[in-house]
Structure formats: structure tokens, C-alpha cells
């Protein structure tokens, strides 16, 4: 492995760093975007059962810190006495911030997916420059002289693509998961609003 990195030249260092950063982001986001930690299914029914009780500042703070969905609920409940429209606006504003927080590091992951193949391409160009320089000095008859440049060109390209492809897949996967979580939280927030202002029985059902 060390020999492979050496054969790829100095550009293997930033490509390797891209892979390490991308792996860290993927692990952190997969852990942070677990459904039970972002939008617990039992939270809506729990909040509905406690609506008749006095939601003090302490209870709202605990709800807000419990999960992103709890943060949305707390924002809405803090405006419950002001009427439906202020509550809806507060939920929408907080929802935008929550989704923005869920998308943390995704732009970095997308940037890494774009940079890695470019670094590989740069390594390819540098390797081919070395090949043509060797041809100019030694001719085409000495294969060992050309091998270093060709090896560097091919290894950096392969390394860049090996980093970029998983990064792109992970970016699409995490973006899709955030979209699904955002829809779930929106639906739960709407059920809470309907329960408070219309007390409609269907809102007690859990989402699929």
C-alpha cells in the first residue's frame, strides 16, 4: 500500500486526505441522521398527551433539546396562545433552520466528490508530462524510464475516482434521507397543529 502511494506521487497525499475527511463526514452524518434521533415516532403522541398540562419554559427547553423534531414542536407550542398563524410561522421558520442543520457537512462532501477526480486528472497530466520528458531525453526504446510517469498517471486517476464515486453515492444517499426526514417532521408538525386547533381524531395515528 505504501509503495502504491509512493508510485502515485505527491498528489496521492491530498487524495488520501479527501478520503479520510469524506469517511469522517459519512460516519458522523449517518449517526446524526438516525430516524429515532431526528424524528422519534413516539414524540407526537407524547406531546399530544401532555397538551393539557402546563408547558413551562423548562419543559419546552427539554423538548427543544431532545431532537430536531422536538425543536420544531417547541417552537410551535411557544406560540400556541397567539393563534394558528403565528404557530405555523414559528414552525416553518424553525423547520428551515432544522433542515439546514441536518444538511451540515453535505456541501463539503459534495465538494470532495468533485475535487477528488480533478486531483486524479492533475496527477494524470503530471505523469504524462514526465513520460514525454523521458521520451525527449531517452527516446522510446527504454521502457523502464517511461514506467514511472505512466504509473503515476494511472494510479492517481484510479485513486481519485475511487474516492469520488463513494463520495457521490454517500452525498445522494444522505440528501435523500434528509428529504425523507423533513417530510416526516412536516407531517408531524401539521398533525400537531390540527390537533390543537381542530382536535381531529386521525392525527393520533402514527406515520408509516
C-alpha positions, 0 to 999 in steps of 0.5 A: 500500500505504501509503495502504491502511494509512493508510485502515485506521487505527491498528489496521492497525499491530498487524495488520501486526505479527501478520503479520510475527511469524506469517511469522517463526514459519512460516519458522523452524518449517518449517526446524526441522521438516525430516524429515532434521533431526528424524528422519534415516532413516539414524540407526537403522541407524547406531546399530544398527551401532555397538551393539557398540562402546563408547558413551562419554559423548562419543559419546552427547553427539554423538548427543544433539546431532545431532537430536531423534531422536538425543536420544531414542536417547541417552537410551535407550542411557544406560540400556541396562545397567539393563534394558528398563524403565528404557530405555523410561522414559528414552525416553518421558520424553525423547520428551515433552520432544522433542515439546514442543520441536518444538511451540515457537512453535505456541501463539503462532501459534495465538494470532495466528490468533485475535487477528488477526480480533478486531483486524479486528472492533475496527477494524470497530466503530471505523469504524462508530462514526465513520460514525454520528458523521458521520451525527449531525453531517452527516446522510446526504446527504454521502457523502464524510464517511461514506467514511472510517469505512466504509473503515476498517471494511472494510479492517481486517476484510479485513486481519485475516482475511487474516492469520488464515486463513494463520495457521490453515492454517500452525498445522494444517499444522505440528501435523500434521507434528509428529504425523507426526514423533513417530510416526516417532521412536516407531517408531524408538525401539521398533525400537531397543529390540527390537533390543537386547533381542530382536535381531529381524531386521525392525527393520533395515528402514527406515520408509516 
